[in-house]
Amino acid sequence: MALDIEVPAPPDLSNRGMPRDFEWQEETLGSEDFYREDIEDLLQEGAWKEGFNEWAEYTNFDEEHVRTVSDLGLFHAFDFYWDPTEDRLRFDAPTVPTDYREPDGPESLGSSTVSMIDGELDDLGRAVQETLEEYLERDDETSDYGWGEETYGKREE
């Protein structure tokens, strides 16, 4: 089912801390730039909208799910970054907050809905990540964003 909704604004990647589940490796210690500003520029230039629209073509979300995720601020909680230890683009998808996971809580969404939302958010992150990677591959030379072989070395094919 394809969603026919307005695409939410891309996530603001400024002032983010260490990515979730990230550990520095000895060989990259001190290389602390995750290039979030550059990635945010790409998201604003259209990568977010393209990835979101691609995801919207096959998602199991309906308009109610989108409203819930939007009301919880989960679209804006995505984190996209360059992982210097793996030398690749990565993302952290947000998850439904604990208050909405509690089966007896006043805010409970139900376990099947929570699982579906978490899975769909992961799918959205993958769709946007793939779109970002396409943006990066469009120009082999260093672009205005600082991406390219001169910045990161030869990317794996």
C-alpha positions in Angstrom: 0.0 0.0 0.0 1.5 3.3 -1.0 1.1 6.2 1.4 -0.1 9.5 0.1 1.1 11.9 2.8 3.3 14.9 3.1 7.0 14.0 3.6 8.1 15.1 7.1 11.1 17.4 7.3 14.5 15.6 7.4 16.1 14.9 10.7 18.4 17.6 12.2 21.7 15.9 12.7 23.4 18.7 14.6 24.4 18.4 18.2 24.3 14.6 18.2 26.4 12.6 20.5 28.2 9.3 19.9 26.1 7.1 17.6 24.3 4.2 19.3 26.4 0.9 19.5 29.5 2.7 18.2 33.0 2.0 19.6 36.2 3.6 18.6 38.8 1.4 17.2 42.5 2.0 18.0 43.3 2.8 14.4 40.6 5.5 14.1 40.9 7.1 17.5 40.9 10.8 17.1 39.1 10.7 13.8 36.0 12.0 15.5 34.1 13.5 12.5 30.9 11.6 11.6 30.3 14.1 8.7 26.8 14.7 10.0 26.7 18.3 8.6 27.5 17.0 5.2 24.9 14.2 5.4 22.3 16.7 6.7 23.0 18.9 3.6 22.3 15.9 1.4 19.2 15.0 3.3 17.9 18.6 2.8 18.9 18.6 -0.9 16.5 15.7 -1.5 17.9 12.4 -0.2 15.4 12.3 2.7 12.4 13.0 0.4 13.5 10.5 -2.2 14.2 7.8 0.4 11.0 8.5 2.2 8.9 8.4 -1.0 10.5 5.1 -2.0 9.8 3.6 1.5 6.2 5.0 1.3 5.6 2.9 -1.8 5.9 -0.4 0.1 5.4 0.4 3.8 2.7 -1.3 5.9 2.1 2.0 7.6 -1.2 3.8 7.2 -1.9 7.4 7.9 -2.6 6.7 11.6 0.9 5.1 12.0 2.5 8.0 10.4 0.7 10.4 12.7 1.8 8.3 15.7 5.4 8.2 14.6 5.4 11.9 13.8 3.8 12.8 17.2 6.5 10.8 19.0 9.2 12.7 17.0 10.6 9.5 15.6 11.1 10.7 12.1 13.3 13.5 13.4 15.2 11.1 15.7 16.9 9.3 12.9 20.7 9.5 12.9 22.8 9.2 9.7 26.6 9.4 10.0 29.8 8.3 8.4 31.4 5.5 10.4 35.2 6.0 10.4 35.9 2.6 11.9 34.1 0.8 9.1 34.6 3.5 6.5 30.9 3.5 5.4 27.6 5.3 5.8 25.4 4.1 8.7 22.2 5.0 10.4 20.5 4.5 13.7 16.7 4.1 13.5 14.7 5.4 16.5 12.5 3.0 18.4 9.2 3.4 20.1 9.7 4.9 23.6 9.3 2.6 26.6 6.1 4.3 27.8 4.4 3.1 24.7 5.8 -0.4 25.0 4.3 -1.2 28.4 1.4 -3.6 27.9 -0.6 -2.1 30.8 0.5 1.5 30.4 -1.9 4.3 29.5 0.2 5.0 26.4 0.4 1.4 25.2 0.4 0.8 21.5 0.3 -3.0 21.7 3.3 -5.2 21.1 2.4 -6.1 17.5 2.1 -2.4 16.7 5.3 -1.5 18.4 7.2 -4.3 16.6 5.7 -3.2 13.2 6.6 0.5 13.8 10.2 -0.4 14.9 10.6 -2.6 11.8 9.1 0.0 9.4 11.4 2.7 10.9 14.4 0.4 10.2 13.2 -0.1 6.6 12.9 3.7 6.2 16.4 4.1 7.5 17.7 1.6 5.0 15.8 3.3 2.1 17.2 6.7 3.0 20.7 5.3 3.5 20.6 3.7 0.0 19.5 7.0 -1.4 22.3 8.8 0.4 24.8 6.3 -1.0 23.4 7.0 -4.5 24.0 10.7 -3.9 27.5 10.0 -2.9 28.2 7.7 -5.9 26.8 10.3 -8.4 30.0 12.3 -8.2 33.4 10.5 -7.9 35.1 13.8 -7.4 34.9 15.7 -4.2 31.7 17.6 -4.2 30.6 20.7 -2.4 29.8 18.5 0.5 33.3 17.2 0.9 32.4 13.7 -0.2 34.5 11.7 -2.5 37.8 9.8 -2.8 39.9 12.7 -1.6 38.0 12.7 1.7 37.4 9.1 2.4 39.7 7.2 0.1 38.4 4.6 -2.4 35.0 3.3 -1.4 34.3 -0.4 -1.5 32.3 -1.5 -4.5 
